[in-house]
């Protein structure tokens, strides 16, 4: 489990096309400290398994399903990525519960700068709109954010200077894709309410 609090801004150092999969090598001195084969690391919100690591870099395999459902397929050498290790049991939950299982992708639609923050408007796939509410939580490229406005086809988030400086959202421009993971609690509530309705019929 992750919390959506990005630990560092990493970099893709190599991409190997394996046909129905890809192998990425990424640099991240913070997340590789003490890393072991089989550990999990979230890359732009996608939970990946460490296949190998050496120094400040680690390698992860990404299957076709993940490449299709997320924006990882668009990564190239030099791409910057948000990195986070799983949270330890008993640690503070700084963001919200994040699984690292991307529900879909959105697109940066607009950026509105202000003196001390920036409003970013992001497109929202129709099948995810019901899970997004104002003041609720959503994960964008692995970043736990609070929804400012929730529409049927978009939502907005307000980014503080720290988020702009230390994550990919400070660099992404209109037209760029982002990974989205909605609040898992909302999906469980929907499932439970649906089961109650079926039992009552």
Helices and strands as residue ranges (DSSP letters): E 8-17, E 21-27, E 40-43, E 46-54, E 57-63, H 64-69, G 72-74, E 80-85, E 104-113, E 117-123, G 126-131, E 137-140, E 143-150, E 154-160, H 161-166, G 168-170, E 177-182, H 184-200
